[in-house]
Amino acid sequence: MNYFFNPGLATTALRPLLLALGCALWGSVLAADAAPDHGPAHATPAASSPAKAASQASPSTTAKKPPLESLPVASGNPMAEKIRAAMAGTVVASKRMTVTVEDKDAKPAATAAAHGAAPSHTASTTARALASQRYSQARAAAVAGHGSSADAHAGEAHWAYEGDTGPQAWGKLKPDFNLCAIGKRQSPINIEDGNTLRGPAEPVQFTYQPSNASVVNNGHTIQVDVQGENSITVRGSNYRLLQFHFHTPSEEQLNFKRFPMVAHLVHKNNEGQLAVVAVLLDEGASNPMIDKVWTYMPLDSGDRVRMPQGLLNVNELLPADQRYYQFMGSLTTPPCSEGVLWMVLKQPVTLSKAQYKLFTQLYPNNARPVQPINGRPVREAQ
């Protein structure tokens, strides 16, 4: 391996080594200067080592190696002058001397470190860690977004609501989607009144206010990303509203009945747990809040349109009767993560035929089929 250092900055510990090396080389130089030049036929045999060359120089050189002070300042030999300058510490700081040491046991990483370069395996490890971090962030965004554009357009596993990449195939598209096929607490479900746990239940406390928002066409639905302090409180925890989006027909069924549309309001608490409020939409009078969202509906997949400041008020979407069905389920889009708290409001709100038609012209069917309950309890708040 090669070690580079500045002789002008050599430590005290290295000076004896440099002195010995310099004296040996200086002796060789003196021998070469003192030997008569008889041409090639009378050339002095090459010395096998600097020490041997020094012994062949002259009696005075062999008897005692010249100290630094005895070396001539100007000998006419450039090599000799460079050696003396190095030993005296007068070499210009920008110059470098290379000492090559043969070390069979040296590790490649040590060589790289000596040259100021990081070992190659360290760079690859860092790259893998960064890739893993980005993958985890992308997955977390998909879970929090519940069908967000980050997941929809990842490119490696595009999913759809029909065809070869429809709901029946979600679990096979990607390892992370496995729960879509084998999960036992999947959503949506059919809720039958006769099979629910009826009784008193805490009311959901809605704390919504006029807020800023942007409307996104994420390739699977129309989604509204909400800003500001909007939240619900239930089961002793506060969940902040992240976004809401729409499915047609409704993914949830009540007594085997589907509604024309449903809005899913996605919330998340400080522990990262998700709570989704489902608002059923039935045909009837025009819905003022739906009109606001549809006004700023982006037409192209991946497009986003900002709503005017403070225009959105999610309270306008809620029914007067806020009793609900409650159960534990999953996301209804890949990766179908479980552990999601669901609250399906029992009373639907209305939307007009024109509002329904406008959405279905973009997304005529974006609902996952109902999933087996597998013995899960469903609470019906009275």
C-alpha positions in Angstrom: 0.0 0.0 0.0 1.2 3.6 -0.5 1.3 6.2 2.2 1.6 9.9 1.3 3.0 12.4 3.7 4.7 15.8 3.6 8.3 15.6 4.7 8.1 19.2 5.9 5.5 18.1 8.4 7.1 14.8 9.4 6.9 13.9 13.1 9.9 13.5 15.4 9.3 9.8 15.4 9.9 9.5 11.6 13.0 11.7 11.5 15.4 8.8 12.6 14.1 6.7 9.8 14.5 9.5 7.3 18.0 10.2 8.6 19.1 6.6 8.2 17.6 6.3 4.7 19.1 9.6 3.7 22.6 8.7 4.9 22.4 5.4 3.1 21.4 7.0 -0.1 24.0 9.8 0.4 26.7 7.2 0.8 25.7 5.6 -2.5 25.8 9.0 -4.1 29.3 9.7 -2.7 30.5 6.3 -4.0 29.2 7.0 -7.4 30.9 10.5 -7.4 34.2 9.1 -6.2 34.4 6.1 -8.6 36.6 6.8 -11.7 34.7 6.8 -14.9 36.3 4.0 -16.9 33.4 3.3 -19.2 31.2 0.3 -19.3 34.1 -2.2 -19.4 35.3 -1.1 -15.9 31.9 -0.3 -14.4 31.6 -1.0 -10.7 29.3 -3.9 -10.0 25.8 -2.8 -8.9 25.3 -2.9 -5.1 22.6 -5.3 -3.9 21.4 -2.9 -1.3 21.9 0.7 -0.1 23.9 -0.6 2.9 26.2 -2.6 0.7 26.7 0.4 -1.7 27.7 2.5 1.3 30.3 0.0 2.4 31.9 0.2 -1.1 32.1 4.0 -1.1 35.2 5.0 0.9 36.9 4.2 4.2 35.5 7.4 5.9 32.0 6.6 4.7 32.2 3.0 5.9 33.6 3.9 9.2 31.1 6.5 10.1 27.8 7.7 8.4 27.9 11.4 7.9 25.5 13.3 10.2 23.0 15.8 8.7 25.3 18.8 9.5 28.2 17.2 7.5 26.3 16.8 4.3 27.3 19.5 1.7 24.7 22.1 0.9 25.6 22.0 -2.8 27.3 18.9 -4.3 26.3 19.3 -7.9 24.2 16.1 -7.6 20.5 16.9 -7.7 19.5 13.7 -5.9 21.8 14.4 -3.0 20.5 17.9 -2.6 16.9 16.6 -2.6 17.7 14.1 0.1 19.5 16.7 2.3 16.6 19.1 1.9 14.1 16.4 2.9 16.2 15.5 6.0 16.5 19.2 7.0 12.7 19.7 6.7 13.1 22.4 4.0 11.1 20.7 1.3 8.2 22.9 0.1 5.0 21.9 1.9 3.1 21.2 -1.3 5.6 18.5 -2.3 4.9 14.9 -1.3 7.2 11.9 -0.7 5.8 8.4 -1.3 6.9 5.5 0.8 5.8 2.1 -0.5 5.4 -0.7 2.1 4.6 -4.2 1.1 1.9 -5.6 3.5 0.1 -8.7 2.4 -2.2 -8.7 5.3 -3.5 -5.2 4.6 -7.2 -4.8 4.0 -8.6 -3.0 0.9 -10.6 -0.8 3.2 -7.4 0.4 4.9 -5.8 1.2 1.6 -8.9 3.2 0.7 -8.9 5.0 4.0 -5.2 5.9 3.5 -6.1 7.7 0.3 -9.1 9.5 1.9 -11.7 7.4 0.1 -14.5 5.5 1.7 -14.5 1.7 1.2 -16.7 0.5 -1.7 -18.8 -1.7 0.6 -19.6 1.3 2.8 -21.0 3.2 -0.2 -23.2 0.2 -1.3 -24.4 -0.2 2.3 -25.4 3.4 2.4 -27.2 3.1 -0.9 -29.2 0.1 0.3 -30.1 1.9 3.5 -31.3 4.9 1.5 -33.3 2.8 -0.8 -34.9 1.0 2.1 -35.8 4.3 3.8 -37.4 5.6 0.6 -39.4 2.4 0.2 -40.7 2.6 3.8 -41.7 6.3 3.2 -43.5 5.4 0.0 -45.4 2.6 1.8 -46.3 4.8 4.7 -47.6 7.4 2.3 -49.8 4.8 0.6 -51.2 3.7 3.9 -51.9 7.3 5.1 -53.3 8.3 1.7 -55.7 5.4 1.4 -55.4 5.2 -2.4 -53.0 8.1 -2.8 -51.3 9.0 -6.1 -47.9 8.0 -4.6 -49.1 4.4 -4.6 -51.2 4.5 -7.7 -48.4 5.6 -9.9 -45.5 3.8 -8.4 -45.1 2.0 -11.7 -44.0 -1.4 -10.4 -47.5 -2.7 -9.5 -50.4 -0.8 -11.0 -53.7 -2.0 -9.8 -57.2 -1.3 -11.1 -60.9 -2.1 -10.4 -61.4 -4.4 -13.4 -59.4 -6.6 -15.8 -56.2 -8.6 -15.0 -55.2 -6.1 -12.3 -58.6 -5.9 -10.7 -59.5 -6.7 -7.0 -59.3 -10.5 -7.5 -55.6 -10.1 -8.5 -54.4 -7.4 -6.0 -52.9 -9.9 -3.6 -50.7 -11.3 -6.3 -49.4 -8.0 -7.8 -46.8 -7.3 -5.2 -45.7 -9.0 -1.9 -46.8 -5.9 0.1 -50.4 -6.4 -1.3 -50.6 -10.0 0.2 -53.2 -9.0 2.8 -55.6 -8.2 0.0 -55.8 -11.9 -0.6 -55.2 -13.5 2.8 -56.3 -10.9 5.4 -59.1 -11.9 7.8 -60.2 -8.3 8.7 -60.7 -6.8 5.3 -63.0 -3.9 4.2 -65.6 -3.2 2.9 -68.3 -5.5 4.5 -72.0 -6.0 4.3 -73.6 -4.9 7.6 -76.8 -6.7 8.7 -78.9 -5.1 11.4 -79.8 -8.4 12.9 -76.1 -9.4 13.5 -74.8 -6.2 15.1 -74.0 -5.4 18.8 -76.8 -3.0 19.6 -76.5 -0.7 22.6 -75.2 2.6 23.8 -72.0 3.9 22.2 -70.0 7.1 22.5 -70.8 9.8 20.0 -68.1 10.7 17.5 -67.0 14.3 18.2 -66.4 16.1 14.9 -64.2 19.2 15.0 -64.2 20.6 11.5 -63.8 24.2 10.4 -63.4 26.2 7.1 -60.0 25.1 5.7 -57.7 25.2 2.7 -57.7 22.2 0.4 -56.6 20.9 -3.0 -58.5 18.4 -5.2 -56.5 15.6 -6.8 -57.3 13.1 -9.5 -55.1 10.3 -8.3 -55.9 7.8 -11.1 -58.4 5.8 -8.9 -60.7 8.5 -7.6 -61.2 12.2 -6.8 -59.5 13.0 -3.5 -59.5 16.2 -1.4 -56.3 16.8 0.6 -57.3 18.9 3.6 -55.2 21.4 5.5 -55.9 23.0 8.9 -57.2 21.8 12.2 -59.9 19.2 11.4 -60.3 16.2 13.6 -62.5 13.6 15.3 -62.4 12.3 18.8 -63.5 8.7 19.5 -62.4 5.9 21.8 -60.3 8.4 23.8 -58.1 9.4 20.9 -57.9 12.4 18.6 -57.6 11.7 14.9 -56.6 14.4 12.4 -58.4 14.6 9.0 -55.9 13.9 6.2 -58.2 13.7 3.2 -61.4 12.3 1.8 -62.3 10.7 -1.4 -65.2 9.0 -3.2 -66.3 5.6 -4.5 -69.1 4.6 -6.7 -71.1 2.6 -6.0 -70.8 2.7 -2.2 -68.3 0.1 -1.0 -70.2 -0.6 2.2 -73.5 -2.4 2.0 -76.3 -2.0 4.6 -78.5 -5.1 4.6 -77.1 -6.0 1.2 -78.0 -2.6 -0.3 -75.4 -0.4 -2.0 -75.8 3.3 -2.3 -74.9 5.3 -5.5 -71.7 6.7 -3.8 -69.8 6.9 -0.5 -67.3 9.5 0.8 -64.4 8.1 3.0 -63.0 10.6 5.4 -59.5 9.4 6.4 -58.1 10.4 9.8 -54.9 9.5 11.6 -53.8 9.9 15.3 -50.4 10.5 16.8 -49.8 6.8 17.1 -50.2 6.3 13.4 -53.6 4.6 13.7 -56.2 5.2 11.0 -59.9 5.9 11.5 -62.2 6.2 8.5 -65.7 7.8 8.6 -67.9 6.6 5.7 -70.6 9.0 4.6 -73.2 7.3 2.3 -74.6 9.4 -0.6 -78.0 8.7 -2.0 -79.8 10.3 -4.9 -81.8 13.4 -4.0 -81.1 17.1 -3.7 -77.9 18.7 -4.8 -75.1 18.7 -2.2 -73.5 22.1 -1.7 -70.1 20.7 -0.6 -70.0 18.3 -3.5 -70.6 21.2 -5.8 -67.6 23.0 -4.3 -65.3 20.0 -4.9 -66.6 19.2 -8.4 -66.0 22.8 -9.4 -62.3 22.3 -8.9 -62.2 18.7 -10.1 -59.0 18.0 -12.1 -59.6 16.1 -15.3 -56.2 14.4 -15.8 -54.8 11.6 -13.7 -52.1 13.1 -11.4 -53.4 16.6 -11.7 -54.1 18.8 -8.7 -56.2 22.0 -8.3 -56.2 24.3 -5.3 -59.5 25.4 -3.9 -59.9 29.0 -2.8 -58.7 29.7 0.7 -61.1 28.7 3.5 -63.7 27.4 1.0 -63.9 23.9 2.3 -66.0 23.0 5.3 -66.4 19.3 5.8 -69.3 19.9 8.3 -71.4 20.4 5.2 -71.0 16.8 4.2 -72.1 15.3 7.5 -75.7 14.1 8.1 -77.8 15.5 11.0 -77.9 12.0 12.7 -74.4 10.9 13.3 -75.0 7.5 14.8 -72.8 4.9 13.2 -71.8 1.2 12.7 -68.3 0.5 14.0 -66.0 -2.3 13.2 -62.3 -3.1 12.7 -61.2 -3.5 9.1 -58.6 -2.5 6.5 -57.9 -0.1 3.7 -60.1 -0.8 0.8 -57.3 -0.2 -1.7 -53.8 -1.9 -1.9 -51.9 -2.6 0.3 -55.1 -3.4 2.2 -53.5 -2.8 5.6 -55.5 -3.9 8.5 -56.1 -2.4 12.0 -58.3 0.5 10.6 -61.1 1.7 12.8 -64.3 2.1 10.6 -67.4 4.2 11.4 -70.1 4.0 8.8 -72.7 6.7 9.5 -76.2 5.2 9.4 -78.0 8.2 7.8 -77.0 9.0 4.2 -76.8 12.5 2.7 -77.9 13.4 -0.8 -76.4 14.3 -4.2 -78.1 15.2 -7.4 -78.3 13.1 -10.6 -76.0 15.7 -12.3 -73.4 15.5 -9.6 -73.5 11.7 -9.7 -73.2 11.7 -13.5 -70.2 14.1 -13.5 -68.2 11.8 -11.2 -69.2 8.5 -13.0 -68.1 9.9 -16.4 -64.6 9.8 -14.9 -64.9 6.8 -12.6 -67.9 4.6 -13.5 -66.9 1.9 -11.0 -64.2 2.3 -8.4 -65.5 0.1 -5.6 -64.0 -3.0 -4.1 -66.4 -5.9 -3.6 -67.5 -6.7 0.0 -65.2 -9.0 2.0 -66.0 -11.8 4.5 -66.7 -10.7 8.0 -65.0 -13.7 9.5 -66.8 -13.4 12.8 -65.9 -9.8 13.5 -68.3 -7.9 15.8 -70.0 -4.9 14.4 -71.3 -2.3 16.9 -74.5 -0.5 16.1 -74.7 2.8 18.1 -78.2 3.4 19.4 
